[in-house]
Amino acid sequence: MKVPEEIVELLKREQSFTIVSHINPEGDALGASIALALALRLLNRDVRVFNRDGVPYMYGFLPFSELVETGMDRERLKNSVLIVLDCNDLERVGLKEVECKKIVVIDHHQTVTDFGHIRWIEPESPAAGLMVYNLLKELGTVIDRAMAVNLYAAIAVDTGTFRYENTTPEVLRAAAELVEAGVNPGEVSRRLYESWSVNKFRLLVSMLKTVEIVNTGNINSAISIITLDMFRETGADASDTENFINFPRMIESVDISAMFREVESGCWKASLRSKGNCDVSLIASHFGGGGHKNAAGYKVCGDIEEVKRGLLEAIQDLVATR
């Protein structure tokens, strides 16, 4: 992976940075942001980390997670370089507009926009965390344990802890170096996958009861839903739904797992996961969304039965083009 010299030079030259990532953050967005912030602090830079939704409780174990702020200092931003991590537009960050010195985009999603003054887009990269890892190596940063844990968690989340098709030799080599820097893989895995609240577990049970498996051509889709009522009944919240979509994906015959989470009455966030060569980013883009070949999403409003029908029609179109 080649790191753009323009970004390295900018990080060495400028003094003030604001790192932002997408709303409803997961481990890749948070771990990559915190690790980069720690590296810039070692260079005696003035750096702030912003995420509108903050750090979900399950990621509270990340070293220096307290650096992530939910408020934006607009006056400071005017003289700061804005680094947009793990997404490539302001809407995903939850901001409408910004006034800053320069905007740098570091992202690995297939859906690319022309946002930003400097864009480093690596659709083949398994995680933004791997991009930041390579950036820190290029900067000559000694990666300490705190940075390593954040980067390892970032990589682990987006590769399914090295189970997904995006697991490459490069990412495994990077993970090994991060373990040498002090990461305990078993502890990170326990924090990510075995530290659920009772409310989160109850919500999963409720979601699994909604699973429908539908055959469309030669594609089997597992469709599940999470309603606002289900959140109220279980006491769980949106951050608890991370990884839920992967449970129906475990069924051997399932090609696509689709989960519709109600974000406001009648409006849904659709998450898509697939196996092998089934490109769900094409389905998401049909609805104005995007993502990766095997992980994508979009937003849609309407009656849930109509919303599900729309998805199945899009899958049918995908089948017709294969």
Sine and cosine of phi, psi and omega as CSV:
sin_phi,cos_phi,sin_psi,cos_psi,sin_omega,cos_omega
0.00,0.00,0.82,-0.58,-0.03,-1.00
-0.99,-0.13,0.84,-0.54,0.03,-1.00
-1.00,0.07,0.79,-0.61,0.00,-1.00
-0.86,0.51,0.79,-0.62,0.00,-1.00
-0.87,0.50,-0.52,0.85,-0.03,-1.00
-0.86,0.51,-0.62,0.79,0.00,-1.00
-0.95,0.30,-0.68,0.73,0.01,-1.00
-0.86,0.51,-0.72,0.69,0.00,-1.00
-0.89,0.45,-0.64,0.77,0.00,-1.00
-0.90,0.43,-0.67,0.74,0.00,-1.00
-0.91,0.41,-0.52,0.85,0.02,-1.00
-0.98,0.20,-0.44,0.90,-0.12,-0.99
-1.00,-0.01,-0.71,0.71,-0.10,-0.99
-0.99,0.17,0.31,-0.95,-0.07,-1.00
-0.92,-0.39,-0.42,0.91,-0.10,-1.00
-0.85,-0.53,0.78,-0.63,-0.04,-1.00
-0.70,-0.71,0.59,-0.81,0.14,-0.99
-0.81,-0.59,0.86,-0.50,-0.03,-1.00
-0.98,-0.21,0.80,-0.60,-0.01,-1.00
-0.79,-0.61,0.44,-0.90,0.06,-1.00
-0.63,-0.78,0.04,-1.00,-0.17,-0.99
-0.96,0.29,0.39,-0.92,0.07,-1.00
-0.89,0.46,0.31,-0.95,-0.09,-1.00
0.75,0.66,0.85,0.53,-0.14,-0.99
-0.94,0.35,0.52,-0.85,0.13,-0.99
-0.89,-0.45,-0.17,-0.99,-0.15,-0.99
-0.89,0.46,-0.55,0.84,-0.02,-1.00
-0.92,0.39,-0.76,0.65,0.00,-1.00
-0.87,0.50,-0.72,0.70,-0.07,-1.00
-0.95,0.30,-0.75,0.66,-0.04,-1.00
-0.88,0.47,-0.68,0.74,0.02,-1.00
-0.90,0.43,-0.66,0.75,-0.02,-1.00
-0.90,0.43,-0.74,0.67,-0.04,-1.00
-0.91,0.41,-0.69,0.73,0.00,-1.00
-0.87,0.49,-0.69,0.73,0.01,-1.00
-0.91,0.42,-0.64,0.76,0.02,-1.00
-0.88,0.47,-0.68,0.73,0.00,-1.00
-0.89,0.45,-0.64,0.77,0.02,-1.00
-0.91,0.42,-0.67,0.74,0.02,-1.00
-0.92,0.40,-0.56,0.83,0.07,-1.00
-0.91,0.42,-0.58,0.82,0.06,-1.00
-0.89,0.46,-0.47,0.88,0.04,-1.00
-1.00,0.05,0.17,0.99,0.01,-1.00
0.89,0.45,0.56,0.83,0.06,-1.00
-1.00,-0.02,0.46,-0.89,0.12,-0.99
-0.99,0.10,0.92,-0.38,-0.11,-0.99
-0.70,-0.72,0.68,-0.74,0.08,-1.00
-0.80,-0.61,0.51,-0.86,0.01,-1.00
-0.88,-0.48,0.80,-0.60,-0.04,-1.00
-0.85,-0.53,0.71,-0.70,0.25,-0.97
-0.59,-0.81,0.82,-0.58,-0.10,-1.00
-0.83,0.57,-0.61,0.80,-0.08,-1.00
-0.99,-0.11,-0.01,1.00,0.06,-1.00
0.95,0.31,-0.29,-0.96,-0.07,-1.00
-0.98,-0.21,0.90,-0.44,0.09,-1.00
-0.86,0.51,0.48,-0.87,-0.11,-0.99
-0.83,0.55,-0.54,0.84,-0.06,-1.00
-0.92,0.39,-0.29,0.96,0.03,-1.00
-0.96,-0.27,0.22,0.98,0.03,-1.00
-0.91,0.42,-0.29,0.96,0.00,-1.00
-0.97,0.23,-0.26,0.97,-0.02,-1.00
-0.90,0.45,0.79,-0.61,0.01,-1.00
-0.84,0.54,0.73,-0.68,0.01,-1.00
0.91,0.42,0.46,0.89,0.07,-1.00
-0.89,0.46,-0.34,0.94,0.03,-1.00
-0.93,0.38,-0.18,0.98,0.06,-1.00
-0.93,0.36,-0.38,0.92,-0.07,-1.00
-0.97,0.25,0.86,-0.51,-0.02,-1.00
-0.96,-0.28,0.50,-0.87,0.03,-1.00
-0.98,-0.20,-0.04,1.00,0.05,-1.00
-0.92,-0.40,0.59,-0.80,-0.03,-1.00
-0.96,-0.28,0.82,-0.58,0.08,-1.00
-1.00,0.09,1.00,-0.10,-0.11,-0.99
-0.91,0.41,-0.58,0.82,0.00,-1.00
-0.92,0.39,-0.69,0.72,0.04,-1.00
-0.89,0.45,-0.61,0.79,-0.06,-1.00
-0.87,0.49,-0.51,0.86,-0.04,-1.00
-0.84,0.54,-0.52,0.85,-0.02,-1.00
-0.95,-0.31,0.36,0.93,-0.09,-1.00
-0.87,-0.49,0.45,-0.89,0.16,-0.99
-1.00,0.05,0.81,-0.59,0.01,-1.00
-1.00,-0.04,0.85,-0.52,0.06,-1.00
-0.95,-0.31,0.91,-0.43,-0.02,-1.00
-0.99,-0.14,0.91,-0.42,-0.11,-0.99
-0.94,-0.34,0.68,-0.73,0.12,-0.99
0.91,0.41,0.34,0.94,0.17,-0.99
-0.27,-0.96,0.16,-0.99,-0.08,-1.00
-0.65,-0.76,0.55,0.83,0.19,-0.98
-0.37,-0.93,0.38,-0.92,-0.08,-1.00
-0.94,0.35,-0.49,0.87,0.00,-1.00
-0.87,0.50,-0.64,0.76,0.02,-1.00
-0.92,0.38,-0.44,0.90,0.05,-1.00
-0.98,0.21,-0.39,0.92,-0.05,-1.00
1.00,-0.03,0.33,0.94,0.03,-1.00
-0.89,-0.46,0.53,-0.85,0.01,-1.00
-1.00,-0.03,-0.63,0.78,0.01,-1.00
-0.37,-0.93,0.39,-0.92,0.02,-1.00
-0.64,-0.77,0.46,-0.89,0.12,-0.99
-0.86,-0.51,0.92,-0.39,-0.07,-1.00
-0.50,-0.87,0.08,-1.00,-0.03,-1.00
-0.95,0.32,-0.68,0.74,-0.05,-1.00
-0.30,-0.95,0.46,-0.89,0.02,-1.00
-0.89,-0.46,0.81,-0.58,0.05,-1.00
-0.91,-0.42,0.78,-0.62,0.03,-1.00
-0.95,-0.32,0.81,-0.59,0.08,-1.00
-0.83,-0.55,0.95,-0.33,-0.16,-0.99
-0.50,-0.87,0.37,-0.93,0.00,-1.00
-0.79,-0.61,0.31,0.95,0.02,-1.00
-1.00,0.07,0.51,-0.86,-0.01,-1.00
-0.93,0.36,-0.55,0.84,-0.04,-1.00
-0.97,0.22,0.96,-0.30,-0.13,-0.99
-0.95,-0.31,0.66,-0.75,0.09,-1.00
-0.90,-0.43,0.05,-1.00,0.04,-1.00
-0.99,-0.13,0.33,0.95,-0.02,-1.00
-0.95,0.30,0.66,-0.75,0.08,-1.00
0.97,-0.22,0.49,-0.87,0.04,-1.00
-0.99,0.14,-0.61,0.79,0.06,-1.00
-0.83,-0.56,0.83,-0.56,-0.05,-1.00
-0.85,-0.52,0.84,-0.55,0.11,-0.99
-0.89,-0.45,0.98,-0.18,-0.06,-1.00
-0.91,-0.41,0.84,-0.55,-0.01,-1.00
-0.80,-0.61,0.99,0.15,-0.02,-1.00
-0.86,0.51,-0.40,0.92,0.01,-1.00
-0.99,0.12,-0.17,0.99,0.00,-1.00
-0.96,0.28,0.74,-0.67,0.00,-1.00
-0.90,0.44,-0.46,0.89,-0.10,-1.00
-0.39,-0.92,0.46,-0.89,0.14,-0.99
-0.89,0.45,-0.52,0.86,0.03,-1.00
-0.86,0.51,-0.59,0.81,0.04,-1.00
-0.94,0.34,-0.58,0.81,0.05,-1.00
-0.90,0.43,-0.70,0.72,0.01,-1.00
-0.91,0.41,-0.63,0.78,0.07,-1.00
-0.82,0.58,-0.75,0.66,0.01,-1.00
-0.92,0.40,-0.57,0.82,0.04,-1.00
-0.90,0.43,-0.69,0.72,0.01,-1.00
-0.90,0.43,-0.61,0.79,0.04,-1.00
-0.89,0.45,-0.64,0.77,0.00,-1.00
-0.92,0.39,-0.55,0.83,0.04,-1.00
-0.96,0.28,-0.24,0.97,-0.04,-1.00
0.99,0.13,0.33,0.95,-0.02,-1.00
-0.96,0.28,0.72,-0.69,0.16,-0.99
-0.99,0.17,0.90,-0.43,-0.07,-1.00
-0.99,0.16,0.94,-0.35,0.00,-1.00
-1.00,0.08,-0.03,-1.00,-0.08,-1.00
-0.88,0.47,-0.66,0.75,-0.04,-1.00
-0.88,0.47,-0.72,0.70,0.05,-1.00
-0.90,0.44,-0.66,0.75,-0.06,-1.00
-0.89,0.46,-0.68,0.73,0.00,-1.00
-0.89,0.46,-0.68,0.73,0.02,-1.00
-0.89,0.45,-0.69,0.73,-0.01,-1.00
-0.94,0.34,-0.64,0.77,0.02,-1.00
-0.89,0.45,-0.70,0.71,0.02,-1.00
-0.88,0.47,-0.65,0.76,0.03,-1.00
-0.86,0.52,-0.75,0.66,-0.02,-1.00
-0.92,0.39,-0.67,0.74,-0.03,-1.00
-0.88,0.48,-0.69,0.73,-0.04,-1.00
-0.89,0.46,-0.71,0.71,-0.10,-0.99
-0.99,0.11,-0.17,0.98,0.09,-1.00
-0.95,-0.31,0.12,0.99,-0.07,-1.00
0.88,0.48,0.64,0.77,-0.12,-0.99
0.78,0.63,0.79,0.62,0.13,-0.99
0.92,0.38,0.51,0.86,0.05,-1.00
-0.97,-0.25,-0.36,0.93,-0.12,-0.99
-1.00,0.09,0.23,-0.97,-0.03,-1.00
-0.90,0.44,-0.30,0.95,-0.02,-1.00
-1.00,0.10,0.08,1.00,0.04,-1.00
-0.96,0.27,0.89,-0.46,-0.09,-1.00
-0.90,-0.44,0.27,-0.96,0.11,-0.99
-0.83,0.56,-0.62,0.78,-0.02,-1.00
-0.88,0.48,-0.68,0.73,-0.05,-1.00
-0.95,0.32,-0.53,0.85,0.05,-1.00
-0.94,0.35,-0.63,0.78,0.06,-1.00
-0.90,0.44,-0.67,0.74,0.02,-1.00
-0.89,0.46,-0.69,0.72,0.01,-1.00
-0.87,0.50,-0.65,0.76,0.02,-1.00
-0.88,0.48,-0.67,0.74,0.03,-1.00
-0.91,0.41,-0.58,0.81,0.01,-1.00
-0.94,0.35,-0.58,0.81,0.08,-1.00
-0.90,0.43,-0.66,0.75,0.06,-1.00
-0.88,0.47,-0.46,0.89,0.01,-1.00
-0.99,0.16,-0.07,1.00,0.10,-0.99
0.80,-0.60,0.02,1.00,0.00,-1.00
-0.96,0.29,0.67,-0.74,0.15,-0.99
-0.98,-0.22,0.98,-0.19,-0.09,-1.00
-0.85,0.53,-0.62,0.78,0.00,-1.00
-0.90,0.45,-0.64,0.77,0.00,-1.00
-0.92,0.38,-0.68,0.73,0.03,-1.00
-0.88,0.47,-0.70,0.71,0.01,-1.00
-0.89,0.46,-0.65,0.76,0.03,-1.00
-0.89,0.46,-0.68,0.73,0.01,-1.00
-0.91,0.42,-0.61,0.79,-0.05,-1.00
-0.97,0.23,-0.62,0.79,-0.21,-0.98
-0.86,-0.50,-0.19,0.98,-0.09,-1.00
-0.75,-0.66,0.53,0.85,0.01,-1.00
-0.75,-0.67,0.69,0.72,-0.04,-1.00
-0.98,0.21,0.48,-0.87,0.19,-0.98
-0.99,0.13,0.33,-0.94,0.06,-1.00
-0.87,0.49,-0.64,0.77,-0.01,-1.00
-0.88,0.48,-0.65,0.76,0.02,-1.00
-0.89,0.45,-0.68,0.74,0.00,-1.00
-0.90,0.44,-0.65,0.76,0.03,-1.00
-0.90,0.44,-0.61,0.79,0.02,-1.00
-0.91,0.41,-0.64,0.77,0.04,-1.00
-0.87,0.50,-0.70,0.72,0.02,-1.00
-0.85,0.52,-0.70,0.72,0.01,-1.00
-0.89,0.45,-0.67,0.74,-0.01,-1.00
-0.91,0.42,-0.69,0.72,-0.04,-1.00
-0.88,0.47,-0.46,0.89,0.04,-1.00
-0.93,0.37,-0.27,0.96,-0.03,-1.00
-1.00,-0.07,-0.10,0.99,-0.14,-0.99
-0.89,0.45,0.78,-0.63,0.13,-0.99
-0.85,-0.52,0.70,-0.72,0.07,-1.00
-0.96,-0.29,0.87,-0.50,-0.11,-0.99
-0.85,-0.52,0.73,-0.68,0.05,-1.00
-1.00,-0.08,0.79,-0.61,0.05,-1.00
-0.78,-0.62,0.97,-0.25,-0.08,-1.00
0.89,0.45,-0.86,-0.51,0.04,-1.00
-0.96,-0.26,0.35,0.94,-0.01,-1.00
-0.89,-0.45,0.78,-0.63,0.11,-0.99
-0.98,-0.19,0.82,-0.58,-0.02,-1.00
-0.90,-0.45,0.72,-0.69,0.12,-0.99
-0.98,-0.21,0.89,-0.45,-0.07,-1.00
-0.93,-0.36,0.78,-0.63,0.02,-1.00
-0.75,-0.66,0.34,-0.94,0.00,-1.00
-0.70,-0.71,0.48,-0.88,0.14,-0.99
-0.75,-0.66,0.89,-0.46,-0.05,-1.00
-0.99,-0.14,0.24,-0.97,0.09,-1.00
-0.87,0.49,-0.59,0.81,0.04,-1.00
-0.89,0.46,-0.60,0.80,0.01,-1.00
-0.91,0.41,-0.60,0.80,0.09,-1.00
-0.89,0.45,-0.72,0.70,-0.02,-1.00
-0.90,0.44,-0.65,0.76,-0.06,-1.00
-0.93,0.36,-0.54,0.84,-0.07,-1.00
-0.99,-0.15,-0.32,0.95,-0.06,-1.00
0.98,0.19,0.15,0.99,0.02,-1.00
-1.00,0.06,0.16,-0.99,0.05,-1.00
-0.74,-0.68,-0.02,-1.00,-0.13,-0.99
-0.86,0.51,-0.60,0.80,-0.03,-1.00
-0.90,0.43,-0.37,0.93,0.01,-1.00
-0.95,0.32,-0.27,0.96,-0.11,-0.99
-1.00,0.10,-0.08,1.00,0.02,-1.00
-0.85,0.52,0.70,-0.71,-0.01,-1.00
0.98,0.20,-0.18,0.98,0.00,-1.00
-0.84,0.55,-0.63,0.78,-0.08,-1.00
-0.89,0.46,-0.37,0.93,-0.06,-1.00
-0.98,0.20,-0.25,0.97,0.00,-1.00
-0.93,0.37,-0.77,0.64,0.09,-1.00
-0.89,0.46,-0.47,0.88,0.01,-1.00
-0.90,0.43,-0.34,0.94,0.00,-1.00
-0.94,0.35,-0.34,0.94,0.00,-1.00
-0.91,0.40,0.79,-0.61,-0.13,-0.99
-0.84,0.55,-0.63,0.78,-0.08,-1.00
-0.99,0.14,-0.13,0.99,-0.07,-1.00
-1.00,0.10,0.78,-0.63,0.05,-1.00
-0.99,-0.10,-0.62,0.79,-0.02,-1.00
-0.79,-0.62,0.74,-0.67,0.17,-0.99
-0.94,-0.33,0.80,-0.59,-0.01,-1.00
-0.83,-0.56,0.78,-0.62,0.02,-1.00
-0.83,-0.55,0.79,-0.61,0.06,-1.00
-0.96,-0.26,0.90,-0.43,0.03,-1.00
-0.95,-0.30,0.84,-0.54,-0.01,-1.00
-0.96,0.29,0.86,-0.52,-0.03,-1.00
-0.98,-0.17,-0.46,0.89,0.18,-0.98
-0.43,-0.90,0.24,-0.97,-0.14,-0.99
-0.79,0.61,0.90,-0.44,0.05,-1.00
0.99,0.15,0.05,1.00,0.03,-1.00
-0.86,-0.52,0.65,-0.76,-0.21,-0.98
-0.75,-0.66,0.59,-0.81,0.19,-0.98
-0.99,-0.16,0.88,-0.47,-0.01,-1.00
-1.00,-0.10,0.80,-0.60,0.09,-1.00
-0.91,-0.41,0.70,-0.71,-0.04,-1.00
-0.83,-0.56,0.69,-0.72,0.11,-0.99
-0.72,-0.70,0.57,-0.82,-0.03,-1.00
-0.61,-0.79,0.13,-0.99,0.04,-1.00
-0.90,-0.43,0.46,-0.89,0.13,-0.99
0.86,0.51,-0.75,-0.66,-0.11,-0.99
-1.00,-0.03,0.19,0.98,0.00,-1.00
-0.99,0.16,0.96,-0.29,-0.14,-0.99
-1.00,-0.01,0.99,-0.13,-0.03,-1.00
-0.98,0.20,-0.20,0.98,0.06,-1.00
-0.91,0.41,-0.49,0.87,0.04,-1.00
-0.92,0.38,-0.60,0.80,0.04,-1.00
-0.93,0.37,-0.72,0.70,-0.02,-1.00
-0.88,0.47,-0.66,0.75,-0.02,-1.00
-0.90,0.43,-0.46,0.89,0.05,-1.00
-0.87,0.50,-0.48,0.87,-0.02,-1.00
-0.96,-0.27,0.25,0.97,0.03,-1.00
1.00,0.07,0.18,0.98,0.03,-1.00
-0.98,-0.20,-0.42,-0.91,0.00,-1.00
0.01,-1.00,-0.24,-0.97,-0.01,-1.00
0.59,-0.81,-0.65,-0.76,-0.03,-1.00
-0.94,-0.35,0.11,-0.99,0.03,-1.00
-0.84,0.54,-0.70,0.71,-0.07,-1.00
-0.96,-0.30,0.09,1.00,0.02,-1.00
-0.43,-0.90,0.90,-0.43,-0.06,-1.00
-0.50,-0.87,0.05,-1.00,0.00,-1.00
-0.24,-0.97,0.19,-0.98,0.04,-1.00
-0.31,-0.95,0.14,-0.99,0.05,-1.00
-0.90,-0.45,0.57,-0.82,-0.03,-1.00
-0.44,-0.90,0.53,-0.85,0.05,-1.00
-0.87,-0.50,0.54,-0.84,0.03,-1.00
0.58,-0.82,0.07,-1.00,0.09,-1.00
-0.88,0.48,0.69,-0.73,-0.14,-0.99
-0.87,0.49,-0.56,0.83,0.02,-1.00
-0.93,0.38,-0.61,0.79,0.07,-1.00
-0.93,0.38,-0.62,0.78,0.01,-1.00
-0.89,0.45,-0.67,0.74,0.03,-1.00
-0.91,0.40,-0.64,0.77,0.04,-1.00
-0.89,0.46,-0.64,0.76,0.03,-1.00
-0.87,0.49,-0.65,0.76,0.05,-1.00
-0.89,0.46,-0.73,0.69,-0.03,-1.00
-0.90,0.44,-0.57,0.82,0.06,-1.00
-0.91,0.41,-0.63,0.78,0.03,-1.00
-0.92,0.40,-0.61,0.79,0.05,-1.00
-0.91,0.41,-0.64,0.77,0.04,-1.00
-0.86,0.50,-0.66,0.75,0.05,-1.00
-0.88,0.47,-0.63,0.78,0.02,-1.00
-0.90,0.44,-0.68,0.74,0.02,-1.00
-0.87,0.50,-0.64,0.77,-0.06,-1.00
-0.91,0.41,-0.44,0.90,-0.04,-1.00
-1.00,-0.07,-0.10,1.00,-0.06,-1.00
-0.99,0.16,0.00,0.00,0.00,0.00
